[in-house]
Amino acid sequence: MFDNERSAYPHPDEFKVMRPEYLDPEEDEDDVIAIINITPFRVTGNSATRAGARRAALYEAAKTYRNYHPSYRVESPFPKEFVDPSGVTWKRIPEHNRDKYGDYEFKDEDGDDYADIDQMLLWDVRPAPASDEEE
């Protein structure tokens, strides 16, 4: 689970067990901010909801850990392909096209568009819950 390399920076899994501090949006702002501290380290994430802000902060912890351990692979917090609760289809873009388009392509009523993982976390995109009932 943890890398064999030693670092002063905590492993991203250590941030998962910490309770975030939340800063709710001011009147002129839209985003919730989650702050997770493992003294002296601090990560923050912004999103439309508290849960999304926490997920964004955990993703930031993984990206920061990679700065200390270049061999650490930051995983996408999203599946390769999924449909969100609004019915929008999201699909991971091949790695060689991500610099040009972003991390995911999404299709909605307006057609195709693109977003990177940070933007998806800000929007609080999530896969639709699995339904046990077949209609």
C-alpha positions in Angstrom: 0.0 0.0 0.0 2.7 2.6 1.0 5.8 3.3 -1.0 9.1 1.9 0.4 10.6 5.4 0.0 10.7 7.5 3.1 9.5 11.1 3.1 8.5 13.8 5.5 5.4 14.3 3.5 2.5 11.9 4.6 1.2 9.3 2.2 -2.1 10.3 0.6 -3.9 7.5 2.4 -3.0 9.2 5.7 -5.1 12.3 4.6 -8.1 10.0 4.0 -8.6 9.3 7.7 -8.4 12.9 8.8 -11.6 15.0 9.3 -11.5 18.1 7.0 -12.3 21.6 8.2 -14.8 23.2 5.9 -15.1 26.8 4.9 -18.6 27.4 3.5 -18.9 29.9 0.6 -19.4 33.5 1.3 -22.2 35.4 -0.3 -20.2 36.2 -3.4 -18.6 32.8 -3.8 -19.9 29.4 -4.9 -17.4 26.9 -3.7 -16.9 25.1 -0.4 -13.3 24.7 0.7 -12.1 21.6 2.5 -8.8 21.8 4.5 -7.1 18.7 5.7 -4.1 19.1 8.1 -1.4 16.7 9.0 1.0 19.1 10.8 2.9 20.8 9.2 1.3 19.8 5.9 -2.0 21.1 4.7 -4.1 20.3 1.5 -7.1 22.2 0.3 -9.8 21.4 -2.2 -12.6 23.5 -3.7 -16.0 22.1 -5.0 -19.7 22.8 -5.2 -20.3 20.5 -2.1 -18.5 19.5 1.1 -18.1 15.9 -0.2 -16.6 17.2 -3.5 -14.3 19.6 -1.6 -13.0 16.7 0.4 -12.4 14.6 -2.7 -10.6 17.5 -4.3 -8.3 17.9 -1.2 -7.5 14.2 -1.3 -6.6 14.5 -5.0 -4.3 17.4 -4.2 -2.6 15.3 -1.5 -1.8 12.7 -4.1 -0.5 15.2 -6.5 1.7 16.8 -3.8 3.0 13.4 -2.7 4.1 12.7 -6.3 6.3 15.9 -6.1 8.2 14.1 -3.3 8.1 10.7 -4.9 8.2 10.9 -8.7 7.6 7.2 -9.1 4.2 7.5 -7.3 1.3 7.2 -9.7 -1.6 9.5 -9.1 -4.8 7.6 -9.9 -7.9 9.3 -11.3 -10.6 9.5 -8.7 -13.1 8.6 -11.5 -13.7 5.4 -13.5 -12.5 5.2 -17.1 -16.1 5.6 -18.3 -19.3 6.4 -16.4 -22.6 8.2 -16.5 -23.3 10.8 -13.8 -26.7 11.3 -12.0 -27.8 13.9 -14.7 -27.3 11.3 -17.5 -24.1 12.8 -18.9 -21.6 10.2 -20.2 -18.0 10.7 -19.2 -15.1 8.9 -20.9 -11.4 9.0 -20.1 -9.3 10.5 -23.0 -6.2 8.5 -24.1 -3.1 9.7 -22.4 -1.5 11.1 -25.6 -4.4 13.5 -26.2 -4.8 14.8 -22.6 -2.5 17.8 -23.0 -4.7 18.9 -25.9 -8.2 18.1 -24.6 -8.1 17.4 -20.9 -8.7 14.2 -18.9 -12.3 13.4 -19.8 -14.7 13.9 -22.7 -18.3 14.3 -21.8 -21.4 14.2 -23.9 -24.6 16.0 -23.0 -27.5 17.6 -24.8 -25.2 20.3 -26.2 -22.7 17.7 -27.7 -19.2 16.8 -26.8 -16.9 18.8 -24.5 -13.8 18.2 -22.4 -12.7 18.7 -18.8 -9.7 17.9 -16.6 -9.9 16.1 -13.3 -9.5 19.3 -11.3 -12.5 20.9 -13.1 -14.6 17.8 -12.6 -13.8 17.8 -8.9 -14.8 21.5 -8.7 -18.1 20.7 -10.4 -18.5 17.7 -8.0 -19.0 15.3 -10.9 -19.8 11.7 -9.6 -20.8 8.5 -11.2 -24.6 7.7 -10.8 -25.2 5.3 -8.0 -25.6 1.7 -9.1 -29.3 0.7 -9.1 -30.3 -2.8 -7.9 -33.6 -2.5 -9.8 -33.8 -3.1 -13.5 -36.6 -1.2 -15.2 
